[in-house]
Amino acid sequence: MNYKDAGVNIDEGNKFVDMIKPIAKKTMIDGVLHGIGGFGALFEIKNYKNPVLVSGTDGVGTKLKIAFMMKKYDTIGIDLVAMCVNDIIVSGAKPLFFLDYFAIGKLESDVGVKVIEGIAEGCCQAGCALIGGETAELPGMYNDGEFDLAGFAVGVVEKDEIIDGKDIKAGDVIIGLKSSGIHSNGYSLVRKVLFDENNMNINDYIKEYDSTLGDVILRPTKIYVNAINQLKGINIKGIAHITGGGFIDNIPRILKDKTSAKIIKGSWDVPYIFTLLKEKGNIDEYEMYRTFNMGIGMVIIISQEDCDEAINRLKKAGEIPYIIGEIVKGEKEVLL
């Protein structure tokens, strides 16, 4: 017997690496010394006086199930990059590089290339390099046609420019940046509500979007690197990435003691997909705000005097910002 008899095709793996090298090459930025193909990827940090590395790791979760249902694999990699880089930019870090872990029962290079193309696109949007990764063929671990995807990003920030929420105080403004949809959390509930309990189909037409249900819920997570870059020079007091835990659990992570975040419902347009989920699942409103982003993917806290300038810059950059609340005295909680 040989390794191929056991379900692992080394030749297919080598072919796959050769296919993705030119895809990764498109993401290379200044600082990359050695990328795809070696045992380790090398990156040189330049032009920083007192650099602090910031890292973040994540997966795509059960949103992958939607990709499997649709047999559409070219956007799920964007989600992977987004979930990692959006976490590190809240500290003020510039993303430098990204590595992925792609595990599949039987490697099909054509499917893998689509996944890596999405990861590379996410890296281009984030301005970082796809510097390496790992492809693991694991017979018997996954159902046919399924795989898992995880990754991590590393960024850098000057030590004296770290955003940590220490200056947040009552009276500060909360700006919300529009999400592209559900992003990449809450999909276990999404699938249970739409498919298990209501027998909906990914091909069902959703008139509010003039699109199919599958296309709506597979929309890739928005990457906010450019949005934060537009605010350079403005004193950003705190940033929260609205992921698993929604508003309720994520915003308090950046608040100081004796402060709370007062969120004004109705100050932004909640996308229809969240209304559909709430109605179809009979989900309590508090649970909605604790599970989903409700149309706001990133929250930025700044002082009143910087608000107009920040809003103008974000709009000029093509973002859709809303003033969704303010910081008040309290006990590190979200007040809806």
C-alpha positions, 0 to 999 in steps of 0.5 A: 500500500501507499499513502494514496491508497489511504486517501492522501494524494501527495501529487495533487497537493503539490499540484495545488501548491503550484496553482496557488503560488501566482494567486498569493504572489498578487498579494505581496507587499513590501516586507515579505522576504519569503512566502509560499513554498517554504517551511516558514514565511518571513516578514521584515518590519520596517519604518516603526520606532517602537512596533507592537505586533497584534495578532488575530485568529478565526474561522468562518464557522458554519457559514461554510455550510451555506457555501457547500449547499450552493457549491460556491467557494470564491467568497468564503475566503474573504470572510476568513480574512475579514474576521481576522483583520477586522479584529486586529484593526480595532487596536489601531494595527496595520495588517501585515500578513495572513496565513490560512489553514485549509483542511479537506477530506479529499483535495480537489484542486479546482475547489481549493483554488477558488477558496484561495482566490477568495483569501487573496482577494480579502488580503488585497482588500486589507492591504496585507500579504498572503504569506503562507498557509497549510493545506491538509488532506484528511481522509475520513475527517469530513463529509464528501464535498466539505472542508474547514477553513481557519487562519490568522493575521498579524499586524503592527502598531506603534506602541504609543498609538495603540487604541485601547479605550482608556480615554473613553468618557461620557459624552463621546459619540458612537459611530456605526459602520454599515455591514454587508449583511450577516457577516460570519457569525450566528449561522447556526441560528440562521440555518436552524431558523431558515432551513430546519424550522421553516423549510426555506431553500437557498434558491428562494427569491427574496424580493427585498434584495432582488436575489436568492436567499443563498446569495443574500446570506453568503455575502462576504464580510466587509473588511474595514481596514480602509475605513479606519485608515481614513481616520488617521490623525483623528483621536479614535478612542475605541473600536469594536468589531461586531461579531459573535455576541453582537452589540451586547457582548462586544462593545463592553469589551472596550469600555472603561469602568463606570461607562456604558454605551447607549445605542439608539435603535432606529438611527440606522437602517436594519437590513431586511435579512435580520427582520426575516430571521426575527420573524421566522424564528420568533427571536427576542429583540435582545437575542437579535442584538446579542447574536447578530450585527443588525446592520452595523459591522464596526463601532467607532467611539470618538469625541463630539468635536471630532464627529463631523470630520470623521463622518465626512472622511468616511463618506468620502471613502465610500463608507456608510456611517451612522451616529448610533449612540453615545457613551453615558455613565454606567456599568460597562453595558449596552443600553438599547 
